[in-house]
Amino acid sequence: MVSSTLVTVADDAELRLVTYLGETAPSHMLSPNFLQECQGYIVQGDAVGLMRTIVNDAGAIASLLTTPNTDEAISGFSLLAALLDRVGETDPNEEAMLSQSLQNAVVTLDCSGSSTPENVLAKRRIL
C-alpha cells in the first residue's frame, strides 16, 4: 500500500504543475476548463485522465516549451514522465499511446510567435 504522505506529495506536485501550466500558457491556446478538469483528475487519482487532458491541450504543452526557465520545463516533463509511469503500472498499452501523443504534441506544436532561438533550443533539448 502506498503511503498517504507520498500520495499527498504526488498530488501536490501535480497540482503545482497544472497551476503553472494554467498560469503560463498562451491564453489563446489553453482550454477554458483546463484547470478544473485537471484538478478533478488529481482528486480522483486518475493519471490517465490527467495525462490526456494535459497532452491534448496545446496551451499546456506550449507553456512547457516556451517558458524561459529551462528548469521549469524539465521539471514539468519529469512530472509527466512520472505520470506515464503510473499509467504504465496498470495499463502498458495506454502508457504507450499517451507517450506517443505527448511526442506528437511536442513535435507538431506551433507556438505562434514564440520561435525565438531560446525556445527553439529548449524544444530541441526536450526532444
Backbone hydrogen bonds in HBPLUS format (Angstrom, degrees):
<---DONOR---> <-ACCEPTOR-->    atom                        ^
c    i                          cat <-CA-CA->   ^        H-A-AA   ^      H-
h    n   atom  resd res      DA  || num        DHA   H-A  angle D-A-AA Bond
n    s   type  num  typ     dist DA aas  dist angle  dist       angle   num
A0007-VAL N   A0003-SER O   3.10 MM   4  6.47 156.1  2.16 149.8 156.7     1
A0008-THR N   A0004-SER O   2.95 MM   4  6.12 156.2  2.01 142.5 148.6     2
A0009-VAL N   A0005-THR O   2.98 MM   4  6.24 155.8  2.04 147.5 153.9     3
A0010-ALA N   A0006-LEU O   2.90 MM   4  6.11 162.7  1.93 150.0 154.7     4
A0011-ASP N   A0007-VAL O   2.83 MM   4  6.00 164.9  1.85 152.8 157.4     5
A0012-ASP N   A0008-THR O   2.92 MM   4  6.03 155.1  1.98 143.5 150.6     6
A0013-ALA N   A0009-VAL O   2.96 MM   4  6.20 157.3  2.01 148.4 154.2     7
A0014-GLU N   A0010-ALA O   2.94 MM   4  6.19 160.8  1.98 152.8 158.0     8
A0015-LEU N   A0011-ASP O   2.87 MM   4  6.06 157.7  1.92 148.2 154.7     9
A0016-ARG N   A0012-ASP O   2.89 MM   4  6.11 158.2  1.93 149.0 154.8    10
A0017-LEU N   A0013-ALA O   2.95 MM   4  6.16 151.3  2.04 143.9 151.9    11
A0018-VAL N   A0014-GLU O   2.99 MM   4  6.31 169.5  2.00 156.9 157.7    12
A0019-THR N   A0015-LEU O   2.96 MM   4  6.06 152.2  2.04 145.4 153.7    13
A0020-TYR N   A0016-ARG O   2.92 MM   4  6.04 158.8  1.96 144.4 150.2    14
A0021-LEU N   A0017-LEU O   2.87 MM   4  6.15 164.8  1.89 155.9 160.2    15
A0022-GLY N   A0018-VAL O   2.87 MM   4  5.96 158.1  1.92 141.4 147.8    16
A0023-GLU N   A0019-THR O   2.90 MM   4  6.08 147.8  2.01 146.9 155.5    17
A0024-THR N   A0020-TYR O   2.94 MM   4  6.01 146.2  2.06 151.6 159.7    18
A0025-ALA N   A0021-LEU O   2.94 MM   4  5.58 132.7  2.17 145.2 151.6    19
A0029-MET N   A0026-PRO O   2.85 MM   3  5.46 161.7  1.88 122.8 129.1    20
A0030-LEU N   A0026-PRO O   3.29 MM   4  6.49 137.0  2.49 153.5 165.2    21
A0034-PHE N   A0031-SER O   3.14 MM   3  5.16 166.8  2.16 114.2 115.0    22
A0037-GLU N   A0033-ASN O   2.93 MM   4  6.02 168.5  1.95 165.5 168.9    23
A0038-CYS N   A0034-PHE O   2.98 MM   4  6.16 170.9  1.99 158.3 161.1    24
A0039-GLN N   A0035-LEU O   2.87 MM   4  6.02 164.9  1.89 154.0 158.5    25
A0040-GLY N   A0036-GLN O   3.04 MM   4  6.20 155.0  2.10 144.7 151.1    26
A0041-TYR N   A0037-GLU O   3.08 MM   4  6.43 155.8  2.14 150.6 156.6    27
A0042-ILE N   A0038-CYS O   2.93 MM   4  6.20 153.8  2.00 152.7 160.5    28
A0043-VAL N   A0039-GLN O   2.98 MM   4  6.20 165.5  2.00 152.4 155.5    29
A0044-GLN N   A0040-GLY O   3.04 MM   4  6.24 153.0  2.12 144.0 151.6    30
A0045-GLY N   A0041-TYR O   2.92 MM   4  5.94 114.1  2.37 134.2 150.1    31
A0046-ASP N   A0041-TYR O   2.86 MM   5  4.94 156.2  1.92 151.4 152.3    32
A0045-GLY N   A0042-ILE O   3.04 MM   3  4.97 146.1  2.16  98.3 108.9    33
A0050-LEU N   A0046-ASP O   3.04 MM   4  6.24 159.2  2.09 148.9 155.3    34
A0051-MET N   A0047-ALA O   2.90 MM   4  6.02 165.5  1.92 148.5 152.5    35
A0052-ARG N   A0048-VAL O   2.90 MM   4  6.10 167.0  1.92 155.2 159.1    36
A0053-THR N   A0049-GLY O   3.00 MM   4  6.12 160.1  2.04 145.5 150.9    37
A0054-ILE N   A0050-LEU O   3.03 MM   4  6.27 163.4  2.06 152.6 156.8    38
A0055-VAL N   A0051-MET O   2.83 MM   4  5.90 174.8  1.83 161.2 162.8    39
A0056-ASN N   A0052-ARG O   2.91 MM   4  5.81 153.4  1.98 144.3 151.3    40
A0057-ASP N   A0054-ILE O   3.20 MM   3  5.37 161.5  2.24 106.8 112.3    41
A0060-ALA N   A0057-ASP O   3.06 MM   3  5.44 122.6  2.40 106.2 119.6    42
A0061-ILE N   A0057-ASP O   3.24 MM   4  6.63 163.8  2.26 158.3 162.0    43
A0062-ALA N   A0058-ALA O   2.83 MM   4  5.93 159.2  1.87 147.9 154.9    44
A0063-SER N   A0059-GLY O   2.90 MM   4  6.03 145.8  2.02 140.6 149.4    45
A0064-LEU N   A0060-ALA O   3.38 MM   4  6.78 151.7  2.47 143.6 148.7    46
A0065-LEU N   A0061-ILE O   3.05 MM   4  6.34 151.7  2.13 148.7 157.4    47
A0066-THR N   A0062-ALA O   2.83 MM   4  5.80 139.7  1.99 152.4 160.1    48
A0072-GLU N   A0069-ASN O   3.06 MM   3  5.44 125.5  2.37 106.4 119.2    49
A0073-ALA N   A0069-ASN O   3.27 MM   4  6.70 156.1  2.33 149.3 155.9    50
A0074-ILE N   A0070-THR O   2.93 MM   4  6.18 163.7  1.96 156.0 160.0    51
A0075-SER N   A0071-ASP O   2.90 MM   4  6.04 162.0  1.93 147.0 152.5    52
A0076-GLY N   A0072-GLU O   2.84 MM   4  5.99 157.9  1.89 147.2 153.7    53
A0077-PHE N   A0073-ALA O   2.95 MM   4  6.20 165.4  1.97 152.9 156.0    54
A0078-SER N   A0074-ILE O   2.87 MM   4  6.03 144.2  2.00 143.5 154.4    55
A0079-LEU N   A0075-SER O   2.96 MM   4  6.27 151.9  2.04 148.4 154.9    56
A0080-LEU N   A0076-GLY O   3.02 MM   4  6.36 152.1  2.10 144.9 153.1    57
A0081-ALA N   A0077-PHE O   2.90 MM   4  6.12 149.5  2.00 141.4 149.5    58
A0082-ALA N   A0078-SER O   2.97 MM   4  6.28 149.6  2.06 143.1 151.3    59
A0083-LEU N   A0079-LEU O   2.94 MM   4  6.24 152.0  2.02 146.1 153.7    60
A0084-LEU N   A0080-LEU O   2.91 MM   4  6.21 154.9  1.97 146.3 153.3    61
A0085-ASP N   A0081-ALA O   2.96 MM   4  6.27 149.7  2.05 144.2 152.3    62
A0086-ARG N   A0082-ALA O   3.03 MM   4  6.39 152.1  2.11 144.8 151.9    63
A0087-VAL N   A0083-LEU O   2.94 MM   4  6.30 156.2  1.99 151.6 158.2    64
A0088-GLY N   A0084-LEU O   2.87 MM   4  6.11 159.2  1.91 149.8 155.7    65
A0089-GLU N   A0085-ASP O   3.08 MM   4  6.34 131.9  2.32 142.4 153.9    66
A0089-GLU N   A0086-ARG O   3.29 MM   3  5.28 136.8  2.48  95.0 106.2    67
A0090-THR N   A0087-VAL O   3.12 MM   3  5.78 145.6  2.25 114.5 122.6    68
A0091-ASP N   A0087-VAL O   2.85 MM   4  5.90 155.0  1.91 154.1 161.9    69
A0094-GLU N   A0091-ASP O   3.10 MM   3  5.38 118.4  2.49 104.5 118.7    70
A0095-GLU N   A0091-ASP O   3.03 MM   4  6.38 155.1  2.09 152.6 160.5    71
A0096-ALA N   A0092-PRO O   3.01 MM   4  6.26 155.5  2.07 145.7 151.3    72
A0097-MET N   A0093-ASN O   3.00 MM   4  6.31 157.8  2.05 147.6 153.5    73
A0098-LEU N   A0094-GLU O   2.87 MM   4  6.07 163.4  1.90 153.3 157.7    74
A0099-SER N   A0095-GLU O   2.87 MM   4  5.99 152.2  1.94 146.4 154.7    75
A0100-GLN N   A0096-ALA O   3.00 MM   4  6.20 157.9  2.05 145.8 151.3    76
A0101-SER N   A0097-MET O   2.90 MM   4  6.15 152.5  1.97 143.7 152.0    77
A0102-LEU N   A0098-LEU O   2.85 MM   4  6.05 155.0  1.91 147.0 153.3    78
A0103-GLN N   A0099-SER O   2.96 MM   4  6.20 162.8  1.99 148.3 153.1    79
A0104-ASN N   A0100-GLN O   2.88 MM   4  6.10 163.8  1.91 150.3 154.8    80
A0105-ALA N   A0101-SER O   2.86 MM   4  6.05 154.6  1.93 145.5 152.8    81
A0106-VAL N   A0102-LEU O   3.01 MM   4  6.27 157.0  2.07 152.1 157.3    82
A0107-VAL N   A0103-GLN O   2.96 MM   4  6.14 168.6  1.97 156.6 159.9    83
A0108-THR N   A0104-ASN O   2.91 MM   4  5.87 162.3  1.94 150.1 154.7    84
A0114-SER N   A0111-CYS O   2.93 MM   3  5.32 131.6  2.17 118.2 132.9    85
A0119-ASN N   A0116-THR O   3.05 MM   3  5.23 114.8  2.49 102.4 117.6    86
A0120-VAL N   A0116-THR O   2.97 MM   4  6.21 163.9  1.99 164.1 168.9    87
A0121-LEU N   A0117-PRO O   2.96 MM   4  6.05 157.9  2.00 143.4 149.8    88
A0122-ALA N   A0118-GLU O   2.89 MM   4  6.13 154.6  1.95 145.4 152.7    89
A0123-LYS N   A0119-ASN O   2.95 MM   4  6.15 159.4  1.99 147.2 152.3    90
A0124-ARG N   A0120-VAL O   3.01 MM   4  6.28 155.8  2.07 146.7 153.4    91
A0125-ARG N   A0121-LEU O   2.98 MM   4  6.25 152.1  2.06 148.4 155.9    92
A0126-ILE N   A0122-ALA O   3.09 MM   4  6.36 155.9  2.15 149.0 154.7    93
A0127-LEU N   A0123-LYS O   3.01 MM   4  6.25 159.9  2.05 150.2 155.6    94
